Amino acid sequence: MRLLGMVLALGAIMWVLFRASGGSEGDGIIPQEYQKSMEKAEGVEQSLQDAADLQLKKLDENNP
């Protein structure tokens, strides 16, 4: 019984700490600035891939 009380108390303490830290409202472990940089890099990567695909398509059309 004493063990059950300690587990419940520990659970309550953890719940309070979780709620005090923002709970599930957090953005994640990656800071927002880094997340924006990664999204920008993904956009650049996609545009480079599109340009490379376009160049390959032009080369294929010119060389039958």
Secondary structure as UniProt FT lines:
FT   HELIX           2..20
FT   TURN            21..22
FT   HELIX           23..25
FT   HELIX           32..62
//
